[in-house]
Amino acid sequence: MMRKFDFKNPYKRFFAILSLVFLALGVILLLTFKNSHTSENIAFKEANPHNSANYSGSGRKRDSRTAEEKAIATLEQPDDKLEGDEAEKVSNAIQAMVDWIDKTPKDEVIPFWKAHDTLSSTETLQQLKGYMEDGFTYDKSRTTYYKSNNGNVYQFVMILKNGDSEVAVTGNYGVDGDQVQLANFEEG
């Protein structure tokens, strides 16, 4: 036989109400967090090797482009550069992310709002950390900034250097949240 819940007992009533409040807050936070990660994602196009003069036709592609050229080919608006205060905001967010990743052990590199990288996945942040551990350094002077198809998002290409080796990293910058999302790593 099933017993009825005793709403007359103030402790049980308090516990029931408190449980409902926590459940509702949990659902609200989950939906907010999920929407904040999807609302500013911009798709990068994949460069089509079949349209390239460097395609060998044998199923394998010969790509003589630099890492930076490969990365720029994935942007939405590679001819629409961003300058001025907007570019400076993106630059500051990227620098904060790079500084934080540089001083943080690899297994502790996760999206962190103070590092301006909450739109990035743990995997891409740890991939950046791996390059840094392998001797690559961020070349801020070669970072380029672009507009995207979404007015609340800018795109960028940042360069990592290690001697003659380069890696170009593409990403998005969410204007509203002042956060960076790393997307593609192109080696050259």
Secondary structure in CASP SS format (residue, H / E / C, confidence):
PFRMAT SS
TARGET T0000
AUTHOR 0000-0000-0000
METHOD secondary structure of the structure
MODEL  1
M C 1.00
M C 1.00
R C 1.00
K C 1.00
F C 1.00
D C 1.00
F C 1.00
K C 1.00
N C 1.00
P H 1.00
Y H 1.00
K H 1.00
R H 1.00
F H 1.00
F H 1.00
A H 1.00
I H 1.00
L H 1.00
S H 1.00
L H 1.00
V H 1.00
F H 1.00
L H 1.00
A H 1.00
L H 1.00
G H 1.00
V H 1.00
I H 1.00
L H 1.00
L H 1.00
L H 1.00
T H 1.00
F H 1.00
K H 1.00
N H 1.00
S H 1.00
H H 1.00
T H 1.00
S C 1.00
E C 1.00
N C 1.00
I C 1.00
A C 1.00
F C 1.00
K C 1.00
E C 1.00
A C 1.00
N C 1.00
P H 1.00
H H 1.00
N H 1.00
S C 1.00
A C 1.00
N C 1.00
Y E 1.00
S C 1.00
G C 1.00
S C 1.00
G C 1.00
R C 1.00
K E 1.00
R C 1.00
D C 1.00
S C 1.00
R C 1.00
T C 1.00
A H 1.00
E H 1.00
E H 1.00
K H 1.00
A H 1.00
I H 1.00
A C 1.00
T C 1.00
L C 1.00
E C 1.00
Q C 1.00
P C 1.00
D C 1.00
D C 1.00
K E 1.00
L C 1.00
E C 1.00
G C 1.00
D H 1.00
E H 1.00
A H 1.00
E H 1.00
K H 1.00
V H 1.00
S H 1.00
N H 1.00
A H 1.00
I H 1.00
Q H 1.00
A H 1.00
M H 1.00
V H 1.00
D H 1.00
W H 1.00
I H 1.00
D H 1.00
K H 1.00
T C 1.00
P C 1.00
K H 1.00
D H 1.00
E H 1.00
V C 1.00
I C 1.00
P C 1.00
F C 1.00
W H 1.00
K H 1.00
A H 1.00
H C 1.00
D C 1.00
T C 1.00
L C 1.00
S C 1.00
S C 1.00
T H 1.00
E H 1.00
T H 1.00
L H 1.00
Q H 1.00
Q H 1.00
L H 1.00
K H 1.00
G H 1.00
Y H 1.00
M H 1.00
E H 1.00
D C 1.00
G C 1.00
F C 1.00
T E 1.00
Y E 1.00
D E 1.00
K E 1.00
S E 1.00
R E 1.00
T E 1.00
T E 1.00
Y E 1.00
Y E 1.00
K E 1.00
S C 1.00
N C 1.00
N C 1.00
G C 1.00
N C 1.00
V E 1.00
Y E 1.00
Q E 1.00
F E 1.00
V E 1.00
M E 1.00
I E 1.00
L E 1.00
K E 1.00
N E 1.00
G C 1.00
D C 1.00
S E 1.00
E E 1.00
V E 1.00
A E 1.00
V E 1.00
T E 1.00
G E 1.00
N E 1.00
Y E 1.00
G E 1.00
V C 1.00
D C 1.00
G C 1.00
D C 1.00
Q E 1.00
V E 1.00
Q E 1.00
L E 1.00
A E 1.00
N E 1.00
F E 1.00
E E 1.00
E E 1.00
G C 1.00
END
